[in-house]
């Protein structure tokens, strides 16, 4: 893909991690000869992201998500392979590149804790060379969109986690980046705040045509924002495609939830009963058999209502990782 | 040419932003700084009292002159401490606060980033050093300095600051490559620099190998120049023996400091050391 905003080919990152056995003897031995183990944090991944695309980058802890985002932001050098963002090699720290990207990390902060966010915004204005009138316009627009007018004058230390995240986002977007790397932006936030951040990301992308790469452990974030997901585990890509195709590829079943006239009926001959709540019964059936089982249920049982669904995305992701671990 | 001027201007604005942020942070902690200033005063007094102690135990010395000599050493020690602290904090403080990744991702050249740190450190350090000198010399001991030329002394300290900043840049790489203990090594560097430079004694009393190191230490020329200005009343024109080496060391140490820092940054980015701690 030539016009890709993010281009990654055979990207690898390895670290030499020190390791030793427990105990005094091993510790003393380590003084003379330190043993290290090579860890492949990212192991030959390739993908392209088109302009304006919003991609979910999923994986369990230690899968290589943050390492990848750091390489794409120029904070880590690649061990081998190719990474380009907006046509730039991130590690070169070209100003034109740095001024067009933003990395937002949910568990880090760019705003000084002891200063009101407004002071840190001023620093960003100087560093990102934002003309004052643009700066004021962007700042006021973001402050309004995220409803943080009362918060930006308080020292960041005194804000709640959710409030801090919102002002962090304002700080990261003052220079209107074209590419956003969002690393767990909703981590630790309550459901309402998560929703607000999701809505904001969608709105920002729509307004500015930004390309977004998002990592999150909350599938609600991914489902609300991403059409495409890349699943990474042990540094390797397991899946790259439409979110809807993920369950088709990895989950060989669907769930049928039926409201029965008599909830006591034995439905085990139709599929695996995975949940029963009064007259509401949930069955897991092989995907290929879904139509046949549904028809049988309707014909043979007193069904009041029936709903066929793909399995929840959390279950599918869990299944993907479980399959990978087994292999 | 216009592009170059524009880039330079933008870089200076960025460095100005770093200075401004340091001002805000210092202002935020101003009462802590007052507390630290009191500690520095106490520390300086313990050193200056040594001259009185020697006299009281029967030593034959010009007490006023010795006290002034010791005071100048203690003030330069404190000044160097402030410069190194600010430069070490370029990495250490940001690592602790969790802002290090963002700072190193910002579109500001490392030279201007460090220059912003250095300029504020010099301004703040000079202010603190002046206060410290005045409080100890005039408020506490009532020292007499009939020949003192304060402006040349100030200029010598300012010129030597360029070299100190260069060395500070080299030191600030330590917390970059060693997140756990790198900051403490800055104190080792500060002490080592001053011990060979005649901080409280003439360089001539040192072993020969230390005297050789003293010739390449900017602190040697800074201490000599300041003492000549305050004790002997030397003017700037008579101080080329100090100013010239300071300028030469400054011209060498700044690019060397930047080079060392850039190598440290590359190492940190290769080994994944650019992350928060604490």
Interface residues (C-beta under 8 A of the other chain):
Chain A: X15 X16 X67 X70 X73 X74 X75 X76 X77 X91 X93 X95 X98 X99 X103 X105 X108 X109 X110 X111 X112 X113 X114 X115 X119 X120 X122 X123 X124 X125 X126 X127 X128 X129 X155
Chain B: X10 X13 X14 X16 X17 X18 X20 X21 X24 X25 X28 X29 X97 X98 X99 X101 X102 X103 X104 X105 X106 X107 X108 X266 X269 X270 X271 X272 X274 X276
